[in-house]
Amino acid sequence: MTDGHERLAGVSSTALFVGITRANESRRPERLFEDTLATRFVDAAGPEQQAVWTEGQGKLFTEAVGDYFALRTRYFDDYFMQACAAGCRQAVLLAAGLDTRAFRLHWPDGTRLFELDQPDVLDFKERVLQGEEPRCEREVIAADLREDWPSLLAKQGFREDVPTAWLVEGILVYLPERDADHLLDRITALSAPGSHLGVEHVTRSMVNTDQAQEAASASPEGIMGMLSSLWKNEMTQPPADWLADHGWSAAEETLTDLAERHARPVPPVFDPALPGTGRVRLLTADR
């Protein structure tokens, strides 16, 4: 803690980065969603940590990918509402970070939402959210996804016999292929028929694009150095095939189609029409 502000590092710092992009989007007149709590997270982190993402090369990087995170957030917002409309009354956010969907989405009566993440992230999050009332029954679970998190879910009342809407957003980049397979095996084992799954899959080339490199610091201690040090995902199998191998039927919406649907430009860092850009996949799946 510094000057009354909470400190977040490593993966936790990237959670703050996503919070900054959501706060920025919420201030736009033509915003794709409204996340009023995101600004509170940013303010609570303090100016030193904000500066990592809002000044110099960090600001350039945030601006380069901000539109993508806005589109991603809206995509999974819609996914949850569609899963609820299909009958899911149980939802799980894995590596929830500073996600506030429990507070801002219009969940059907009786929905129970489980949020899992590292203790330091959740401690920070719960202090900032103190006094806020969620729009669903919310369970917060401190857990490491490499350990026995299913048993922690069960202790908090998770039911394996009812359809569940899962979200794997912003996680796979931090997992080697073996750990990603293990994570999906566990999700599948806990999923009753009628369950749904939302997945983001990004190739490592995201951090090696011409556009991303121009927006990055050349220093090993810079933004891209930090992101590259955290990156573990070297999966080469197409994500829809990967999901199918684990018993899920997947549908993908290209980023180009998603951007067009929301009248937004395709973020240049991920635009498949441009040379030297990264590739991102947003998928929903069911059983």
C-alpha beads as a LAMMPS data file, in Angstrom:
LAMMPS data file: protein, C-alpha beads

287 atoms
286 bonds

1 atom types
1 bond types

-500.0 500.0 xlo xhi
-500.0 500.0 ylo yhi
-500.0 500.0 zlo zhi

Masses

1 110.0

Atoms # bond

1 1 1 0.000 0.000 0.000
2 1 1 1.377 3.410 -0.955
3 1 1 -0.201 6.742 0.059
4 1 1 -3.463 4.918 0.773
5 1 1 -3.530 3.242 -2.604
6 1 1 -3.489 -0.497 -3.251
7 1 1 -0.626 -2.093 -5.172
8 1 1 -1.227 -4.597 -7.933
9 1 1 1.560 -6.342 -9.816
10 1 1 2.077 -8.754 -12.702
11 1 1 -1.135 -10.384 -13.871
12 1 1 -3.025 -8.202 -11.399
13 1 1 -1.692 -5.104 -13.124
14 1 1 -3.172 -6.323 -16.394
15 1 1 -6.540 -6.563 -14.600
16 1 1 -6.167 -2.850 -13.839
17 1 1 -5.349 -2.235 -17.505
18 1 1 -8.622 -3.873 -18.553
19 1 1 -10.402 -1.774 -15.930
20 1 1 -8.907 1.373 -17.469
21 1 1 -10.127 0.421 -20.949
22 1 1 -13.627 -0.251 -19.584
23 1 1 -13.656 3.085 -17.763
24 1 1 -12.588 4.811 -20.988
25 1 1 -15.335 3.093 -22.963
26 1 1 -17.955 4.037 -20.378
27 1 1 -17.204 7.724 -20.967
28 1 1 -17.886 7.543 -24.701
29 1 1 -21.248 8.897 -25.921
30 1 1 -21.648 5.863 -28.199
31 1 1 -20.405 3.394 -25.563
32 1 1 -20.995 -0.327 -25.990
33 1 1 -21.623 -0.757 -22.254
34 1 1 -21.544 1.292 -19.069
35 1 1 -19.222 0.233 -16.270
36 1 1 -19.358 3.007 -13.673
37 1 1 -17.429 0.910 -11.151
38 1 1 -14.364 0.629 -13.385
39 1 1 -13.385 4.222 -12.590
40 1 1 -13.441 3.396 -8.884
41 1 1 -10.893 0.620 -9.414
42 1 1 -8.653 2.959 -11.383
43 1 1 -8.871 5.676 -8.734
44 1 1 -8.199 3.189 -5.912
45 1 1 -5.040 1.906 -7.607
46 1 1 -3.527 5.364 -7.450
47 1 1 -1.598 7.563 -9.889
48 1 1 1.603 5.505 -9.877
49 1 1 -0.081 2.373 -11.204
50 1 1 -2.412 4.318 -13.482
51 1 1 0.626 5.905 -15.107
52 1 1 1.889 2.509 -16.284
53 1 1 -1.072 2.363 -18.681
54 1 1 -2.030 6.025 -19.145
55 1 1 1.270 7.789 -19.832
56 1 1 4.001 7.496 -22.436
57 1 1 4.306 4.151 -24.185
58 1 1 1.692 2.630 -21.883
59 1 1 -0.865 5.163 -23.108
60 1 1 -0.039 4.312 -26.717
61 1 1 -0.547 0.625 -25.993
62 1 1 -3.838 1.261 -24.183
63 1 1 -5.107 3.328 -27.096
64 1 1 -3.966 0.668 -29.577
65 1 1 -5.999 -2.123 -27.997
66 1 1 -8.747 -0.235 -26.134
67 1 1 -11.333 -0.731 -28.869
68 1 1 -10.664 -4.456 -28.812
69 1 1 -11.329 -4.733 -25.083
70 1 1 -14.547 -2.757 -25.490
71 1 1 -15.730 -5.136 -28.208
72 1 1 -14.651 -8.170 -26.184
73 1 1 -16.523 -6.955 -23.124
74 1 1 -19.721 -6.379 -25.077
75 1 1 -19.403 -9.745 -26.820
76 1 1 -19.283 -11.617 -23.511
77 1 1 -21.976 -9.413 -21.971
78 1 1 -24.276 -10.541 -24.761
79 1 1 -23.093 -14.127 -24.372
80 1 1 -24.141 -14.240 -20.719
81 1 1 -27.577 -12.814 -21.426
82 1 1 -28.087 -15.333 -24.241
83 1 1 -26.977 -18.198 -21.976
84 1 1 -29.421 -17.035 -19.303
85 1 1 -32.197 -16.839 -21.895
86 1 1 -31.373 -20.458 -22.773
87 1 1 -31.942 -21.506 -19.167
88 1 1 -28.645 -21.097 -17.321
89 1 1 -29.132 -19.819 -13.777
90 1 1 -25.587 -20.552 -12.676
91 1 1 -22.541 -18.691 -14.033
92 1 1 -18.807 -18.885 -13.357
93 1 1 -16.179 -16.216 -14.063
94 1 1 -12.745 -17.824 -14.020
95 1 1 -9.945 -15.337 -13.290
96 1 1 -12.644 -12.700 -12.838
97 1 1 -10.224 -9.839 -12.254
98 1 1 -12.013 -6.503 -11.864
99 1 1 -15.088 -7.694 -13.731
100 1 1 -18.340 -6.030 -12.585
101 1 1 -20.923 -7.979 -14.565
102 1 1 -22.554 -9.090 -11.303
103 1 1 -23.424 -5.433 -10.690
104 1 1 -24.252 -4.086 -14.140
105 1 1 -25.956 -6.845 -16.149
106 1 1 -29.672 -7.567 -15.792
107 1 1 -29.550 -11.137 -14.538
108 1 1 -32.747 -13.225 -14.355
109 1 1 -34.148 -13.877 -10.898
110 1 1 -32.440 -16.780 -9.180
111 1 1 -29.107 -16.459 -10.998
112 1 1 -26.056 -17.379 -8.958
113 1 1 -22.689 -16.029 -10.124
114 1 1 -19.332 -17.377 -8.929
115 1 1 -16.193 -15.243 -9.290
116 1 1 -12.781 -16.896 -8.903
117 1 1 -9.396 -15.182 -8.810
118 1 1 -6.204 -14.761 -6.831
119 1 1 -6.588 -13.497 -3.243
120 1 1 -4.732 -10.201 -3.833
121 1 1 -7.001 -9.260 -6.729
122 1 1 -10.161 -10.127 -4.806
123 1 1 -9.021 -8.326 -1.660
124 1 1 -8.497 -5.144 -3.676
125 1 1 -11.745 -5.624 -5.551
126 1 1 -13.913 -6.252 -2.500
127 1 1 -12.572 -3.204 -0.667
128 1 1 -13.400 -0.979 -3.641
129 1 1 -16.865 -2.543 -4.069
130 1 1 -17.799 -2.305 -0.402
131 1 1 -21.436 -1.232 -0.081
132 1 1 -22.392 -2.100 -3.672
133 1 1 -25.292 -4.510 -4.215
134 1 1 -25.017 -7.082 -7.012
135 1 1 -27.949 -7.841 -9.310
136 1 1 -27.631 -11.578 -8.705
137 1 1 -26.504 -13.911 -5.936
138 1 1 -22.725 -13.445 -5.955
139 1 1 -20.118 -15.822 -4.552
140 1 1 -16.477 -14.717 -4.414
141 1 1 -13.833 -17.449 -4.204
142 1 1 -10.090 -16.942 -3.753
143 1 1 -8.522 -19.660 -5.893
144 1 1 -5.530 -20.556 -8.025
145 1 1 -6.773 -22.174 -11.241
146 1 1 -3.763 -24.487 -11.210
147 1 1 -4.994 -25.998 -7.930
148 1 1 -8.203 -27.685 -6.768
149 1 1 -10.668 -24.887 -7.473
150 1 1 -13.598 -27.260 -8.269
151 1 1 -13.757 -28.322 -4.629
152 1 1 -13.885 -24.653 -3.577
153 1 1 -16.779 -24.113 -5.995
154 1 1 -18.634 -27.046 -4.471
155 1 1 -18.150 -25.695 -0.945
156 1 1 -19.746 -22.417 -2.044
157 1 1 -22.820 -24.183 -3.375
158 1 1 -21.988 -24.819 -7.033
159 1 1 -24.224 -27.529 -8.506
160 1 1 -22.913 -29.876 -11.176
161 1 1 -26.425 -31.003 -12.115
162 1 1 -27.672 -27.667 -13.480
163 1 1 -26.634 -25.874 -16.698
164 1 1 -23.808 -23.400 -16.180
165 1 1 -22.564 -20.431 -18.214
166 1 1 -18.758 -20.338 -18.013
167 1 1 -16.435 -17.536 -19.067
168 1 1 -12.759 -18.034 -19.917
169 1 1 -11.791 -14.443 -20.729
170 1 1 -8.217 -13.197 -20.608
171 1 1 -6.905 -16.443 -19.120
172 1 1 -5.470 -18.697 -21.808
173 1 1 -2.586 -16.357 -22.605
174 1 1 -1.148 -17.164 -19.172
175 1 1 -1.465 -20.950 -19.437
176 1 1 0.815 -23.450 -21.171
177 1 1 -1.064 -25.867 -23.420
178 1 1 -1.048 -28.643 -20.822
179 1 1 -2.585 -26.367 -18.177
180 1 1 -5.167 -25.062 -20.650
181 1 1 -6.199 -28.634 -21.439
182 1 1 -6.472 -29.409 -17.738
183 1 1 -8.591 -26.316 -17.159
184 1 1 -10.989 -27.231 -19.958
185 1 1 -11.179 -30.845 -18.757
186 1 1 -12.297 -29.596 -15.362
187 1 1 -14.865 -27.221 -16.833
188 1 1 -16.275 -30.010 -18.972
189 1 1 -16.514 -32.410 -16.030
190 1 1 -18.522 -29.818 -14.074
191 1 1 -20.873 -28.930 -16.942
192 1 1 -24.352 -30.423 -17.092
193 1 1 -26.074 -30.777 -20.482
194 1 1 -27.272 -27.370 -21.625
195 1 1 -24.192 -25.581 -20.289
196 1 1 -22.500 -22.801 -22.248
197 1 1 -18.921 -21.610 -22.532
198 1 1 -17.416 -18.303 -23.660
199 1 1 -13.727 -18.330 -24.650
200 1 1 -11.163 -15.780 -25.774
201 1 1 -8.179 -17.197 -27.625
202 1 1 -5.288 -14.986 -28.718
203 1 1 -2.116 -16.098 -30.461
204 1 1 1.290 -15.032 -29.197
205 1 1 1.683 -12.970 -32.357
206 1 1 -0.480 -10.377 -30.584
207 1 1 2.650 -9.011 -28.925
208 1 1 4.793 -9.322 -32.043
209 1 1 2.757 -7.258 -34.479
210 1 1 4.084 -4.193 -36.243
211 1 1 1.388 -2.052 -34.620
212 1 1 1.941 -3.440 -31.126
213 1 1 5.694 -3.001 -31.371
214 1 1 5.292 0.619 -32.417
215 1 1 3.131 1.160 -29.318
216 1 1 5.523 -0.632 -26.987
217 1 1 8.548 0.378 -24.984
218 1 1 11.860 -0.882 -26.299
219 1 1 13.053 -1.465 -22.742
220 1 1 12.894 -5.017 -21.318
221 1 1 11.169 -3.439 -18.317
222 1 1 8.571 -1.836 -20.564
223 1 1 4.981 -2.812 -21.273
224 1 1 5.743 -5.452 -23.871
225 1 1 8.529 -6.873 -21.754
226 1 1 6.058 -7.404 -18.909
227 1 1 3.388 -8.901 -21.149
228 1 1 5.861 -11.197 -22.880
229 1 1 7.157 -12.417 -19.518
230 1 1 3.609 -13.369 -18.481
231 1 1 2.705 -15.039 -21.787
232 1 1 2.628 -18.843 -21.641
233 1 1 0.149 -19.861 -24.353
234 1 1 1.858 -21.565 -27.294
235 1 1 -1.217 -23.467 -28.523
236 1 1 -1.320 -24.037 -32.268
237 1 1 -4.565 -26.029 -32.580
238 1 1 -7.523 -24.002 -33.904
239 1 1 -9.623 -23.078 -30.873
240 1 1 -12.886 -24.489 -32.276
241 1 1 -11.143 -27.844 -32.809
242 1 1 -9.665 -27.661 -29.314
243 1 1 -13.116 -27.124 -27.827
244 1 1 -14.610 -29.926 -29.959
245 1 1 -11.969 -32.341 -28.672
246 1 1 -13.260 -31.622 -25.165
247 1 1 -16.920 -32.171 -26.040
248 1 1 -18.058 -28.647 -26.922
249 1 1 -19.741 -27.398 -30.086
250 1 1 -18.305 -23.951 -30.814
251 1 1 -19.329 -20.973 -32.919
252 1 1 -16.942 -18.126 -33.694
253 1 1 -17.680 -14.528 -34.574
254 1 1 -14.790 -12.854 -36.336
255 1 1 -13.541 -9.588 -34.920
256 1 1 -14.314 -7.972 -38.270
257 1 1 -17.974 -9.016 -38.066
258 1 1 -18.200 -8.037 -34.398
259 1 1 -16.805 -4.572 -35.087
260 1 1 -19.125 -4.083 -38.057
261 1 1 -22.137 -5.153 -35.983
262 1 1 -21.364 -2.451 -33.439
263 1 1 -20.355 0.195 -36.000
264 1 1 -16.768 0.269 -34.766
265 1 1 -13.517 0.138 -36.715
266 1 1 -11.575 -3.096 -36.492
267 1 1 -8.745 -2.523 -33.985
268 1 1 -5.624 -2.263 -36.195
269 1 1 -3.540 -4.501 -33.924
270 1 1 -5.922 -7.378 -34.683
271 1 1 -7.204 -6.497 -38.155
272 1 1 -6.793 -9.621 -40.340
273 1 1 -6.866 -7.405 -43.430
274 1 1 -3.579 -5.763 -42.414
275 1 1 -0.146 -7.398 -42.643
276 1 1 1.759 -8.020 -39.466
277 1 1 -1.214 -8.061 -37.122
278 1 1 -2.174 -10.410 -34.305
279 1 1 -4.998 -12.891 -34.380
280 1 1 -7.758 -13.087 -31.810
281 1 1 -10.686 -15.510 -31.552
282 1 1 -13.903 -14.998 -29.603
283 1 1 -16.035 -18.126 -29.328
284 1 1 -19.134 -19.398 -27.615
285 1 1 -19.816 -23.097 -27.194
286 1 1 -22.432 -25.423 -25.767
287 1 1 -22.868 -29.032 -24.752

Bonds

1 1 1 2
2 1 2 3
3 1 3 4
4 1 4 5
5 1 5 6
6 1 6 7
7 1 7 8
8 1 8 9
9 1 9 10
10 1 10 11
11 1 11 12
12 1 12 13
13 1 13 14
14 1 14 15
15 1 15 16
16 1 16 17
17 1 17 18
18 1 18 19
19 1 19 20
20 1 20 21
21 1 21 22
22 1 22 23
23 1 23 24
24 1 24 25
25 1 25 26
26 1 26 27
27 1 27 28
28 1 28 29
29 1 29 30
30 1 30 31
31 1 31 32
32 1 32 33
33 1 33 34
34 1 34 35
35 1 35 36
36 1 36 37
37 1 37 38
38 1 38 39
39 1 39 40
40 1 40 41
41 1 41 42
42 1 42 43
43 1 43 44
44 1 44 45
45 1 45 46
46 1 46 47
47 1 47 48
48 1 48 49
49 1 49 50
50 1 50 51
51 1 51 52
52 1 52 53
53 1 53 54
54 1 54 55
55 1 55 56
56 1 56 57
57 1 57 58
58 1 58 59
59 1 59 60
60 1 60 61
61 1 61 62
62 1 62 63
63 1 63 64
64 1 64 65
65 1 65 66
66 1 66 67
67 1 67 68
68 1 68 69
69 1 69 70
70 1 70 71
71 1 71 72
72 1 72 73
73 1 73 74
74 1 74 75
75 1 75 76
76 1 76 77
77 1 77 78
78 1 78 79
79 1 79 80
80 1 80 81
81 1 81 82
82 1 82 83
83 1 83 84
84 1 84 85
85 1 85 86
86 1 86 87
87 1 87 88
88 1 88 89
89 1 89 90
90 1 90 91
91 1 91 92
92 1 92 93
93 1 93 94
94 1 94 95
95 1 95 96
96 1 96 97
97 1 97 98
98 1 98 99
99 1 99 100
100 1 100 101
101 1 101 102
102 1 102 103
103 1 103 104
104 1 104 105
105 1 105 106
106 1 106 107
107 1 107 108
108 1 108 109
109 1 109 110
110 1 110 111
111 1 111 112
112 1 112 113
113 1 113 114
114 1 114 115
115 1 115 116
116 1 116 117
117 1 117 118
118 1 118 119
119 1 119 120
120 1 120 121
121 1 121 122
122 1 122 123
123 1 123 124
124 1 124 125
125 1 125 126
126 1 126 127
127 1 127 128
128 1 128 129
129 1 129 130
130 1 130 131
131 1 131 132
132 1 132 133
133 1 133 134
134 1 134 135
135 1 135 136
136 1 136 137
137 1 137 138
138 1 138 139
139 1 139 140
140 1 140 141
141 1 141 142
142 1 142 143
143 1 143 144
144 1 144 145
145 1 145 146
146 1 146 147
147 1 147 148
148 1 148 149
149 1 149 150
150 1 150 151
151 1 151 152
152 1 152 153
153 1 153 154
154 1 154 155
155 1 155 156
156 1 156 157
157 1 157 158
158 1 158 159
159 1 159 160
160 1 160 161
161 1 161 162
162 1 162 163
163 1 163 164
164 1 164 165
165 1 165 166
166 1 166 167
167 1 167 168
168 1 168 169
169 1 169 170
170 1 170 171
171 1 171 172
172 1 172 173
173 1 173 174
174 1 174 175
175 1 175 176
176 1 176 177
177 1 177 178
178 1 178 179
179 1 179 180
180 1 180 181
181 1 181 182
182 1 182 183
183 1 183 184
184 1 184 185
185 1 185 186
186 1 186 187
187 1 187 188
188 1 188 189
189 1 189 190
190 1 190 191
191 1 191 192
192 1 192 193
193 1 193 194
194 1 194 195
195 1 195 196
196 1 196 197
197 1 197 198
198 1 198 199
199 1 199 200
200 1 200 201
201 1 201 202
202 1 202 203
203 1 203 204
204 1 204 205
205 1 205 206
206 1 206 207
207 1 207 208
208 1 208 209
209 1 209 210
210 1 210 211
211 1 211 212
212 1 212 213
213 1 213 214
214 1 214 215
215 1 215 216
216 1 216 217
217 1 217 218
218 1 218 219
219 1 219 220
220 1 220 221
221 1 221 222
222 1 222 223
223 1 223 224
224 1 224 225
225 1 225 226
226 1 226 227
227 1 227 228
228 1 228 229
229 1 229 230
230 1 230 231
231 1 231 232
232 1 232 233
233 1 233 234
234 1 234 235
235 1 235 236
236 1 236 237
237 1 237 238
238 1 238 239
239 1 239 240
240 1 240 241
241 1 241 242
242 1 242 243
243 1 243 244
244 1 244 245
245 1 245 246
246 1 246 247
247 1 247 248
248 1 248 249
249 1 249 250
250 1 250 251
251 1 251 252
252 1 252 253
253 1 253 254
254 1 254 255
255 1 255 256
256 1 256 257
257 1 257 258
258 1 258 259
259 1 259 260
260 1 260 261
261 1 261 262
262 1 262 263
263 1 263 264
264 1 264 265
265 1 265 266
266 1 266 267
267 1 267 268
268 1 268 269
269 1 269 270
270 1 270 271
271 1 271 272
272 1 272 273
273 1 273 274
274 1 274 275
275 1 275 276
276 1 276 277
277 1 277 278
278 1 278 279
279 1 279 280
280 1 280 281
281 1 281 282
282 1 282 283
283 1 283 284
284 1 284 285
285 1 285 286
286 1 286 287
